[in-house]
Amino acid sequence: MKLLRFTGGMVLGALVGGGLVLLLAPRSGERTRLLVQEWLQVVWREGQEAAEAKRMELLAQIEELKSPGR
C-alpha cells in the first residue's frame, strides 16, 4: 500500500513538474513542442534498437540451448 501511494505521488509530481516546465519555458510553445517531438523520436528509436538487440541475443541463446551436445 505504501509503495502504491509513493508511486502515485511520484507520477503526480512528475506530471505537475513537467507541466510547470512547459509553462515556464523560455522559448515559444511551438519550439518547445518541436524539441519534445525530436526527443521522443530519439528515445523511441533507441528503445527499438535496444529491444532488437535483446531479441537477437535471446534468439542466439535459444539456438545455443537447442544445439545437440548440450
Backbone torsions as a table, in degrees:
resi	resn	phi	psi	omega
1	MET	NA	-42.5	179.2
2	LYS	-65.0	-38.0	179.8
3	LEU	-64.6	-40.0	178.9
4	LEU	-64.0	-43.0	178.6
5	ARG	-66.0	-40.8	179.0
6	PHE	-63.0	-46.9	-179.7
7	THR	-62.5	-43.0	177.3
8	GLY	-60.3	-41.6	177.5
9	GLY	-64.5	-39.4	178.2
10	MET	-64.0	-45.1	-179.6
11	VAL	-63.5	-46.7	179.6
12	LEU	-61.3	-43.7	178.0
13	GLY	-61.7	-40.2	178.9
14	ALA	-65.5	-41.2	179.6
15	LEU	-65.8	-45.5	179.4
16	VAL	-64.3	-45.2	179.1
17	GLY	-61.9	-43.2	178.3
18	GLY	-63.2	-40.5	177.8
19	GLY	-63.3	-43.0	178.4
20	LEU	-63.9	-40.1	178.9
21	VAL	-61.1	-44.2	179.8
22	LEU	-65.9	-38.0	-179.5
23	LEU	-70.6	-34.3	-175.0
24	LEU	-101.5	10.4	-178.0
25	ALA	-64.5	142.2	-178.0
26	PRO	-78.4	2.8	179.2
27	ARG	-117.1	170.4	-177.1
28	SER	-67.6	158.9	178.7
29	GLY	-61.5	-38.7	179.7
30	GLU	-63.6	-43.8	179.9
31	ARG	-66.6	-40.6	179.0
32	THR	-63.5	-44.8	178.5
33	ARG	-60.1	-41.1	179.0
34	LEU	-62.3	-44.6	179.3
35	LEU	-64.0	-40.7	178.6
36	VAL	-64.8	-42.9	178.4
37	GLN	-60.7	-44.1	179.6
38	GLU	-63.2	-43.0	179.8
39	TRP	-62.9	-43.6	179.2
40	LEU	-63.3	-37.5	178.0
41	GLN	-64.0	-42.0	178.6
42	VAL	-64.1	-46.5	-179.7
43	VAL	-62.1	-42.8	179.6
44	TRP	-61.6	-46.1	-179.3
45	ARG	-63.3	-44.1	179.2
46	GLU	-64.4	-37.9	177.2
47	GLY	-63.8	-42.3	178.2
48	GLN	-64.1	-42.1	179.5
49	GLU	-64.2	-42.0	179.0
50	ALA	-65.3	-40.1	179.2
51	ALA	-65.3	-41.2	179.7
52	GLU	-65.9	-41.2	178.1
53	ALA	-62.2	-42.6	179.4
54	LYS	-66.4	-39.3	178.3
55	ARG	-60.7	-45.1	179.5
56	MET	-63.6	-40.1	178.4
57	GLU	-62.2	-44.6	-179.9
58	LEU	-67.3	-39.0	177.1
59	LEU	-62.1	-40.6	177.8
60	ALA	-63.6	-40.8	178.2
61	GLN	-65.1	-39.3	178.4
62	ILE	-63.4	-45.3	179.7
63	GLU	-62.5	-38.5	178.7
64	GLU	-64.5	-40.3	179.4
65	LEU	-69.6	-30.0	-180.0
66	LYS	-76.5	-23.6	-174.2
67	SER	-64.3	141.2	179.4
68	PRO	-67.0	153.8	178.2
69	GLY	94.5	5.1	177.1
70	ARG	-91.6	NA	NA
